[in-house]
């Protein structure tokens, strides 16, 4: 009997403790991301609360620009490693998170801090749907190399068409501010679509 209870408990916990992988594309850019739920690796951490991840964005010059006017001849790939702590608020399908990233390109590096938000739209009888948003900011004190500052914001709408598989439609704006003559560079300003998988 005790073995059955432990098995049911472990199954219930693992159902809420999920790693995620994501691929986003548009006609120019490719973005890959992964997040690992630390609750699956450490029994002392509550599942679905602490995540460590990484992201890669191969942005193209067509979706970037100089805020002073003009365009860039070439832009470098964007990399980041990230950390997120989040918590469900009540039982209405809403969660908030606080996070930090270390992001970098060839000559730009910052350590932005940010907030994330997710809301499960109450229409599960139809199909599970979610709204997501995030904002990350780094002032000069958290900027390195040729960086002077960083601001990123994202919004997305997800539809879970199969268990642990979502289609996502979103918008991202990544703004990199340089100390050099480049000044304020909108690294990427684009809409995208993609898949999110939980495992």
N, C-alpha and C positions, 0 to 999 in steps of 0.2 A: 504493500500500500504506500509506504514512504517513497519507494522508488518511483511509483506512478506520479505522486504529487511533485517530486523533484523534476521528473521529466516534463510534466505539464508546465511547471513554473519556468523551466529553462526554455521550453518552446515559446511560451508567451513573451519572455524577455527578449529572445532572439528575434521575434517578429517585429519588435520595435527598435532593435539595434541594427541599423543597416548602413553599410558603406554606400557611397554613390559615385557613379561615373557619368560624365556629361560630354556631349559633343554638340557644338553649335556652329552653324555655317550660314553664310549668305553668298552672294555672287562673287565676293572678293576675299573674305576672311575665313579662317579656320580657328576654332577655339576648342581646346581639350581641357577637361578638369576632372579631378578625383578628390573625394573626401573620405577619410577613414574615421569611423565611430570608435573612439577610444574605449567605450564600454564593452566592446567585443574582445578587447585585449586585457582588460584589467577589471576584476570583479569588484574592486573598490570604487569604480566610477559608474555612476548611474547611466544606463544606455540612453542614447539620443540627447546627450547634453554637451559633450566635448568632442570636437572634430579637429583633425589635422589634415591638410590637403595641399594640393599643388595645382597650378594652372599654366597653360601655354597658349599664347595668342599669336598667330602668324597674321598680323594686320597688314593691309595693303595701303599704299599711298592714296588711292582713290577715296578712302574713308577717313583720311586724316587731313589736317590743314594747319597752317600757321595763323594764330589769331590776329596777327598784324597784317594779314593778307597774304595771298600767294599760296603755293603748294610746296610739298616736300618732294625731292627727287627720289628718295628711298627712305624707308623706315626699318628699324631692326626688330626682330622678334621680341616679344614681351614674355617674361617668366615671373612666376610668383610662388611662394610657399605661404600658407595661411593657417591661422589658428582661430577657432570659433568656440565660444561657450554660449549655449542657448537654453531657454527654458520655456515650457508651455505656460501660457497665462490662462488660468481657469480651465474650463472644459468646453470652450467654444471653438476649438481648432486654431487658436492663435498662438504664435510663439515669437519671442524676441531674442536677439542674440547680440553679443558684444565680441568684436574680433580685432585681430591685428594681422598685417601682411608684411612680408618682405618682398618687394617687387624690384625688377631690374631689367634694363636693356643694356646695350653695349656700353653706354656712357651715362646711364641714369639709374639711380637707386634711391628708394624711399622706404620708410617704415610707417605706412598709414594705419590709423585706428578707425574703427567704424562700427556701425549698427546695422543689423539685418532684421527683417520682418517677414513672416509668412502667415498666411491666413487660408484655412481650408474653407472654401465656399460651401455652405450647408445645402448641398444638392446631391448627396451620395446615392440617392435612389436612381438618379439619372446617370451620372458618371462623376467620379471624384475630380474636383477642380481646385486649383490653388492659385493664389496671387502672392508674388514675392517682390521685395524691394530691398535695396541696400545702398548705403552711402559710406565711403571711406575717404579720409582726409589726412594729409601729412603737411604740416607747416615746415618752414625752413629748418627748425631744430631737429626734425626727423628726416631730413633730406641729405643725401650723400652724392659723391662723384660730382657731376655737373648739374645735379637737381637743385631746384629752389623751392619746389612744392609739388603737391599731387592732389587731385580730386577725381573720384570715380563715383558714379551712381548708375544703378541698374534697376530695371523693372521687368517682370516676366509674368506670363499667364501660362499655367501648366494644366494639362488634361491627362489623367491616368487612364489610358485606354486598355491596359492589361495590368495585372498585379505587378507592382514594382517597376512599371514601365510608363514613363510620361512623355508626351509631346510638349515641347515648350516653344513659346513665341515671346521674344523679348527685345529690349532696347538697352544699349550700353553707351556710356560716354566716359571716356578715359582722358583726363586732361593732365598733361605733364608740363611743368613749368621749369625752364632751364635757366641757369645763371649765365650761360653763354649768349651769343648774339641771336640764337634761335628764339629765345623768349618763351612765350606761352604756346605750347604745341598741343593741339587736340590730337592725341595719338590715335584714337578710334571713336567715331561717332556713327553708330549704325544700328539697324534692326537685324535680327537674326531669327533662325528657327533651328530646332534640334531635338535631341533625345536625352532623357535622363533615365538612368538605370540604377536600381537599388539592389544590393546583394549582401 
